[in-house]
Amino acid sequence: MSIMKMNWGARIAILYGGFVAIIVTLVVGSMHQSFDLVSPDYYSQEIKYQQVIDAGKNQAALSSPVSVHADQKNVVIQFPAEFLGKEVTGDIDFYSPVSTSMDRHVPIQVSNNAMVIARNTLHTTSYNVKISWRADGKAYYQQTDLTLR
């Protein structure tokens, strides 16, 4: 048996061709990758971040944090006793790190110091729940994790 010998020029050409094929594969694959921003207006939110810090300090001064828990049918958000009978306004953002299509924005509508959200309006995933609310002219902010299974 005789083994065909390659000269060094052919070996370099094969090596170069393999390298180009790998690079082309990586470029094509990266073009199909989705890169969602956490927030499309991140710059304006960054400028207002001191307000978020102050609202977080206001929340830390409360007797207890906002409770977020889920059962089979609902997600229940329970506000501290200080807000019983007071007008609470604000927003709740359910941010999913998996995909922006799973994110949800819900305006706060408190009844008996709690808010109930139907679980079928949310996806089965992990959420970073951002609660931003106002009561008695004071801003509050809390961030917590919630996993729906």
WOVENPE-V268328 format. One record per pair of residues at least 4 apart in sequence whose C-alpha atoms are under 6 Angstrom apart, sorted by the first residue. I is the first residue (numbers start at 1). J is the second residue. If there is no record, write none. Layout:
i:I j:J
i:I j:J
//
This chain:
i:55 j:139
i:55 j:140
i:55 j:141
i:56 j:140
i:56 j:141
i:58 j:140
i:59 j:140
i:64 j:80
i:66 j:78
i:66 j:79
i:66 j:80
i:67 j:77
i:67 j:78
i:68 j:76
i:68 j:77
i:69 j:75
i:69 j:76
i:70 j:74
i:70 j:75
i:73 j:119
i:74 j:117
i:74 j:118
i:74 j:119
i:75 j:116
i:75 j:117
i:75 j:119
i:76 j:115
i:76 j:116
i:77 j:114
i:77 j:115
i:78 j:114
i:79 j:113
i:79 j:114
i:84 j:113
i:88 j:134
i:88 j:135
i:89 j:108
i:89 j:133
i:89 j:134
i:90 j:108
i:90 j:132
i:90 j:133
i:91 j:106
i:91 j:107
i:91 j:108
i:91 j:132
i:92 j:105
i:92 j:106
i:92 j:130
i:92 j:131
i:93 j:104
i:93 j:105
i:93 j:129
i:93 j:130
i:94 j:103
i:94 j:104
i:94 j:127
i:94 j:128
i:94 j:129
i:95 j:103
i:95 j:127
i:95 j:128
i:96 j:102
i:96 j:103
i:96 j:127
i:110 j:114
i:110 j:115
i:124 j:148
i:124 j:149
i:125 j:147
i:125 j:148
i:126 j:146
i:126 j:147
i:127 j:145
i:127 j:146
i:128 j:144
i:128 j:145
i:129 j:143
i:129 j:144
i:129 j:145
i:130 j:142
i:130 j:143
i:131 j:141
i:131 j:142
i:132 j:140
i:132 j:141
i:133 j:139
i:133 j:140
i:134 j:138
i:134 j:139
i:134 j:140
//
